[in-house]
């Protein structure tokens, strides 16, 4: 195991102190270990009364009730627990113990099976299943359960415990256990893989990738680890490398649904949407009630511009379960779909239900916000948008101060002297055209205009500059002083050329031979200095939009991933101010380097701004760029349906419908408000 990993981003010592409720849960656990179940029950009931959805309190109430021989009460408590935490495996294990106490073998088997289907690292459930199967004359099933017991027995007890906690979402506890184990057993491939999976859940992808590479060096035939490795590569936008790993696995197990689903997703990543659609539909034919497959088919159809087919697939996904928030939000995110009264009523009921999971709830809130906005019910629409943002922000660790500090560093490090010193360095190829700015600022429109030119390849929001930034940053904590951008003056011309070469090589997979290509990752505005150093002849276009319209449009948008600054009006305003400040710096130190295109100006004078863009890029005028809406290319962003229509003015001032509630946003934007 790489030694550095033990001191890095997932270090549990960096976490905040336990809350009073967590401390009380720990105390109750201690009472239960001492078999003081009456005291434990009283204490757990007090916590549950104050926090009726607290998973651990309800679980401890049920366990204490069973040990006090109050089995019907325990089952009632477990029913309450299931209503709010239906994927908590140990509630079903506890239910199995209750049914054993009632001598209900069939009920116990069903409960233990649900437990191990959610969490295979439950030795007690497998052991009970083995006994119950033998008692009920099911020798084959008993043998299967015994094999699971034997498999778990071969693993270190710490790994079994950590895996159980991981399966139930208790990542901090799982991480702490596996770390302590790996300090003494650094080459335990199961521990390394588990720590990598925790990293995948916590979005610490670089460490996860390196860990899994080490696992595969030690155990190249470990297929589960190779699959995890492919997933990490996919999350890191290394789609070509992920495809290679998945093809290795599919040769071994060609019918594996997990491998094939991820394989299709990788093809989406490299822009081979027809191939992805073919695989998704093959999978769906075998599992017509698979909600996620319906959703994947719909997303792919939307990207391909087949809107009506996408709508039908989104509806099919929603029909699989009433609270499938992503299906409803995806319909709303088309920006052109109108919900029926019945659909709105279904969404309202699902959003209000206690059993609805957090991820579904905030998707439903954003969908309701859009559907009510379309009907002109702006106050209630705003309330749903605000609720959805608050729910989404509750699971985010984003801190705008980190971005602000990095901005100050960019301005300190990236001086005219730096660029003068490295003049002539980097890769001189003119191929890339970067479109930067904030999301929802008109960048997809500019991309569609340029991608309609015969010499320009439209690709996607590429993560390659971010990967180079990560490489330069080193393995740092977010609260520590970053190596990037401070490291830029220490690089050599050879380093800059290598990084420029690396960027062009890594992005080649998205190209089909046209002379120029677009990288539309908006967040690259933070790295204009780096782009100048490694790709000095690349074109850079800043897509800008009126601040209130841009910021509120971000507040209304639920992004598939990233853009964590958008879930608070204060964070959005501070991020926008940082963006304006940094772009002003680039204008001063690299005068004329960046072309600024104001979205409102494009709407007012399309052809004039098309000519301005093409002149800047050194491209001849083509009428197809003005007729961008006739381009049938795939578009992956939230504006996909909008850029397939002629340009329109209706969206410019939509934010004014919400003006009564946007005073805090105006105040936070301050002097960034004037154009």
C-alpha positions, 0 to 999 in steps of 0.5 A: 500500500502506498505509504502516503495514503495514510496521511492524506485527504481522508484522514479521520483526524481532520473531522469535526468533534462528535456532536452531543447526539453522537456522544449520547449514542456512543454512551448508549452503545456502552450501556448495551455492551454491559447488558444494561438494556433498561437504561439503554432503552430509556436513553435511546427513547429520549434521543428518539423523542428529540430526533425521531428520524435518528437511525441509531437511536431507533435501532438501539430502542429496537435491540433493547426492546428485544433483549427485554423480551418486548418483541412486538414493541421491537418490531413496531420500532423497526417498522418506524425505522424502515419508514425513514431508513429503508436501506439500513441493513441491520434493521432487517437483521434485527427483525430476523432476530425478532422473528426467531424469538417468535419462532417464525422461520419464514419471516426470519429467513425473509428478513435476514435475506433482505439484510445480506442483500443490502450488506453482504458483510453480516456474518450473523445473518449468514449464520442464522440463514444457514441454520434456518435453511437446514431446519426448513429442509433447504440444503442447497440454500444452507450450503450457499449461506455456509459458503458466505460464512466461510468467505467472511471467516477468511477475512480479517475481522476488522475488514468484515466490520469495516465493510459492514459499516461501509455498506450501511453508509457509515463511512467515517467509522469504516475508514477509521477501522480499515486505516488502523488495520492497514497500518499493521497490514499494509499489503492487505488487498481487501483493506486497500480495495475497501479504502479505495471504495471509501475514497470513491464515495468521498470523491477522493478519486486520485488516491482511490485510483492509485490504491486500486492500481496497487491492488491489481499489481498484487492481485491481477486476477481480482475482478471486483477490484478491476471493476472498481478501478474502471469506475474510478477511471470513469469518475476521473473522466479517463473514459478510454482507460476505463473502456480498456479495463471493462473490456478485459472484464467483459471477456471474462464475464460477458453477461455481467450487468454491472460491467455492461452498464458501466461499459455503456456509460464509458461510451457516453463519456467518449461521445459514442452515444449510439453505441451506448444506447445500443448497450443500454437497450440490450440491458433494458430488454432483460430488466424492463423495470430497471429505473436507472436503465430507463433513465440512462436510455433517456439521457442518451436520447436527449443528448442525441436530440431525440427529445420525444423519445427521451420524454417517453423514457423519462416517463417510463423511469418515473413509472417504476416508482413514484418518488424517483426524483431524478426522472422527474427532474430530468423531465423538468431539465429539458426546459421544454416539458410541461407537467400535468396536474396529476404529475405535480400532485404525485411529485408533491406527495412523494417529496412530502413522504417521510420515506423519500430519500434525500437524493430523491427529495431534492430532485423532486424539489427542483422539478416542482420549482420548475413546474410551478415556475412554468405555471407562474406560481413564483412564490411557491416555485421559489420555496421549492427551489430554496428547499431543494438547494438547502437539501443539496447543500446539506450533503456538500462540503464546499467552502467558497473561502477555498476558491477565494484564497486560490483566486488571490494566489492566482493573482499573486503568482500569474504576473506579466513577468511570469508570462514574459519569462516563459514566452515561447514555452508550451505546445504551440498548437492552435487546436483548442478553443476554450469556452470559460465562465460560469455555468448557465451563462450562454456557453452552450450557445457559443459552443453550438455556434462554433461547433457548427463550423466545418473546421471545429469539433464540438466535444464536451466539458473536458476535465483534462485541465483539472487533472493537470491542476491536480497533478501540479497541486500534489497531495494536499489537504484543502485547508493547507497552502496549495502547491498550485498555482505557487508551483508555476514559476518553478516549472521549466520550459520542458515541464510546460511543453510536456503538460501541453503535449499531455493535454493534446494527447489526452483530448485526442480521444474526443476528436475526429480529425477537424483542425480545431476543437472546443473544451467547454469546461466553464471552471477553466476560467480559474486556470487561464494562466496555466493554459497560457503557459502550456498552450500559448496559441489556444483561443479562450472565450469568456461567456458572460451573462448579466449577474442576476440572471446568471446567478439565479439561473444557477440557483435553479439548476440541479447539476449532475455533479460538481458546481457545488457553489450553486446551492446557496445564494451567498455562495453563488454571489461570492463565486461570481464576484471571484470570477469577475475579479479573476477575469479582470486580472487576466485582462490586465496581465494578458491584454487581448488574450481572452475574448469576452462575449456577453450573452445579451449581446449575442441575443441582440445581434447574433450575426455580428457576434458570430463574426466577432467570434470567428474572427477571433478564432481565425476562422472564415465566416460560415452561415451554418454558425448563424443557423446553429439550431439546425446542427444535429450534434449531440449536446450534453448540458442542461441547455441541450434543447434550448440550443436546438431552437432559434435564439430567443429573448424570453429567458433574459429577464426570467429572474425578475419574476423572483425579484421579491425574494432575491434581495440577499443575492443583490446585496451580496453581488454588490458592485459586481452588478453593473455589466 
